[in-house]
Amino acid sequence: MLYSHTSAHDKRQALRAKLASGRLLRLPGAFSPLVARLIGEQGWDGIYISGAVVAADLALPDIGLTSLEEVAERGRRIARVTDLPALIDADTGFGEPVNVARTVQELEDAGVAALHLEDQENPKRCGHLDHKRLVDGATMVRRVGAAAEARRDDALLIVARTDARAVEGLDAAIARARDYVEAGADAIFPEALTSADEFAAFRDALEVPLLANMTEFGKSPLLAADELEALGYQMVIYPVTTLRLAMAAVEEGLQRLRDEGSQTALLDGMQTRARLYQLLDYRGYNTFDQGIFDITLEDD
């Protein structure tokens, strides 16, 4: 009902256990707690909270304009309503290593199971845009080290993202990833790879879990889940998929409502009131209320 019945620590341990199984974990992006509830109901492996989506939902581009507080609050609201582990985008850590340490602890307190940090300069930009700028490898190593030292729950998964493929080339990106693992990263997120062969090259070079980003309209091919599993990847995120689906439907629906003057023709494409109430568990709240407040007191 109101909240998850699984502790944050248990979610983190569950994520690590799933990663140890060797199978591919699929994490769709949730742009709201209600979407997270639906992802959980459908039995996915986890939930992804995208920094680009947090920015877009605030009508901002993904160029480092959101704050730690905005990201942490979105993470808290989503983690609160689901028993699934949530992976959150921590961008560059919002500053220098000491800022990274605070970021890790704020997100840890928000209840997420995992976070990823990237090696772009601050402010960053979307990983599938051109003209990204990276910090030097030593700076990112300090970020990762600060993150690993700052976490209070050892089960919190720290993922290091490298955007170096598009800036320095594949070999440099792999070399950076190795350094990040040495600094304490539990997993690696190679961003904006351009072919299945490049995904395979990362797998051949590293032994830690790898995360694939299957974002639409980006630089990476949209590989199917079975292809990624065959390549040896342990996680895949679909960061903006649900937002894009929703916004396309909203845009079309608003245009038709404006032009036709009625939503009657749109009803078949809408979630019904009954389905929404089912997802929100109205029946459970009603039962809870009755159990608490419908009390009959007998006279002495």
N, C-alpha and C positions, 0 to 999 in steps of 0.2 A: 504493500500500500504506500505509505508515506516515503519509504526509504528502502535501501538495500538491507537484506538480512545477513549479508556476508561482510566481514570486516575488511578493511583495506589491506591488512597484512595477508589475510587468507586469499584475497584476489591476486595479490602479488605472487604468492606461493603457487597458486593455481596456474598463473601465466607461465611461470618458470617450469612447472611440471609439464605443461602442454608443449613448451618449446623442447623439452628433453625427449619428447616422444618422437621427434623428427618429422612429424607431418606438418603440412602448411597450415598456418593459422590465418584466417581471413577476418579482417577488421574493417567493416564499413564505417564511413564517417557519419557522425551524428551532429547535426547543427542545433539540436535542442534536446532537452531531457525527454520529450515525448518521442522523438525519433529513437533515442537510446532505448526507451522502453520497448519499442517495436523490434529493434534489433535483438534485444534479449528474448522477446517472445518467439522470434523465428529461429532461435538456436544458433546464432553465429558464435564465433570463438571469442570475440572481444569487440571493443568499440574504439574508434579513432576520433580524436578531437583535433581538428586541423586549425592551425593558426591563420591560414588563408580564409577559412570559413568564418572564424571569429571576426576577422577584419571585414569580410564581405557583409556579414550580418549587421555590422555597424556602418555599412555603406562606405567602407574605406578600402583602398587598394592594399595589396599585400606587400608593403614596402617598409615594414617596421614601425607602423604608426600605433599599434596597439600596445597596451601597458601590461606589465606582469599582473597587476590587480585584475584587469579585464579577463585575461587568459585564465588565471587561477579561479576566478569566480565561475567562469563557464565550466571549467573542469569540475569544480565542486558540485555544481548543480546537476551535471550529467552523472558523475560517479555516484551521487547520492541515491539515484533511482534505479540502479541496475546492479545485479549480482555478477555481471561480466567484468573482467579487467579492462581498464581504459588506458590507452596510450595517448599522451598529449604532446603536442608540438610546442616546445619551449623556445623556438627560434634560436637566437644566439646566446640565450641565457640572460638577456637584457642588460648586458654590460660587461664589466671586468670580472675576473675570477671570483671576487667577493660577492658581486651581484649574482653570479651563477650559483654560488652556495646558497644565497637567500632564495633564489628561484627554486632550487631543488627542494628546500624545506617548505616553501609555500605550497608547491604542488604536491609534496608528500602529505601535508596537512589537508589538502583538498581531496585526498583519497584516491588519486590515480595509481595505477599499477606500474606504469612505465612512462618515460619521457624521452624525447630526443632533442639533442643540441646539434647545432651546425657550425661549420667553419667559415661562414661568411663574415664580412665586416658588419659592424653595427652602425646604422640600421641596415637590415638585410633586405632582400627582395625575393619574390617568388622564384623557386628553384628552376622553373621552366621558362624564365625570361632570360634574354640575352644580357650581356654586360654585367654579370655578377662580379663582385670583388671579394677575394678571400683574405682572411688573416693568414699570417705565416703559420706553419705547422706547429711551432713551439707555443704560440699563443693558444691554439686549439688544444694542444696537449695540456696546458695549464687549466683551460676550461673543463676538460674531462676530468682531470685530477681533482679539481675543486668540487665538481659534482659528486664524484665517488667518495670524497672525504666528508662532504656535508650531509649525505643521506644518513638518517638515523635508523632506518629499516633496511637491513642488508638485502631484503627481498625485492626492494624497488629496482626495477630494471632500467639501466642507463644505456641509451642507444646513441651512438655518435653518427651524425650524418655528415657526409662529405659532398660538397658541390664542386669538387676539383675536376671532375671529368670534363666539364664544359669550359674550364678556364686553363687548366694545366695539362690535360690529357689523361688517358686511362691509367697509364703506369704510375703517374704521380698520385692519382686518386687512390690507387691500391697501396702505395707506399705510405700515404697519409693514414689510411685506414689501419694499417698495421701499427703505426705509432699510437693511434687512439686506443686500440685494444691494449697495448702495453701500458697506457696511462690509466686504464681502469674501465673502459667501455665494455659492457656485457654483450653488445650486438652492434652491427654496422648497417647503416642505411646509405647505400650509394645512390645519389640523386641524379636524375636526368641521364641515365644510360641510354644508348641509342640503338641497341640491338640485343638479341638473345645471346650472341657471342660475348658481349660485354658483361651481361649478367653472369654468364658461365665463368668468365675470367676472374670475377670477384670470388665466386665460389671456390675456384681452384686455388686461390691465393690465401684464403682465410679459413679458419676453423670455427669461428664463433657464429652464432645465428645471424642470418642476413635478412633484411627487410626490403621488399620491392614496393615501389610506389606506382600503382596503376591509375594515374590521374588521366582524365580525358583531355584531348586536344593539347597534349604536351609533347615533349621530345622523345619519350620512351614509347616503344610499341606496346599495345595492349595485349599482353600475354595472358592466356587463360590460366586458371588455377592449376590445372594438371600439368601445364608446361612449366610453371614456376616450381611446382613440387618436384618435377623431374630434374630441374636445374639445381635442386638442393636448397631452395629458399625455405625459411621457416615462418616468415610473416609476409603478408601482403595487405596494403591499405588501399582503400578506395575513398580518398579524402573528401572530394567535392561532389561525388555522385548524387547523394540524396538532395543536396542543395540545388544542383542543376536540374534534377527531375522536378523538384517542387517549384522552382522559379519558372521553369518552362510552362508548367501547368497553370500557375498563377497568372503569368503574363497572357497566355491565350484566353483564360477564363475572364480576366478583366476586360480584355478587348471585346469579347463577345457580349459581355454584360453591358458594356458601354454602347455597343452598336445595336444590340437587339432589345435592350431595355428590360430584360428579364433573365434570370438564371435558370429558367425551367429546362432549357435544352442542355444544361450542364449537369443536371442532377445525377445522371448515370455515371459520370466521371468523378463524383465526390465520395469521400468517406461519409458514410451515413452517421446519423446521431447515435444509433444503436452500437455501431462498431466503435465509435469514439468512446462511448461510455464503457464498453467492454475493455478497451485498452487502458482506460483510466481506472478501471476496477470500481465503478460506482457501487456495485453490489457488495464488495468487500467493505467499503466505507460504511454503507448502511448497516451491515451486520455488526460492525465494530461499534457504531453509535448505539445501536439497540442493546448490545451487550453491556455497555458502560452506563447508559443513562436510563434504560427501561427497568428500573428497580422498584419492586413493590415492597414497602415496609409494613411489617405486621405490628399491630398494637401490642404493647407489653401485657 
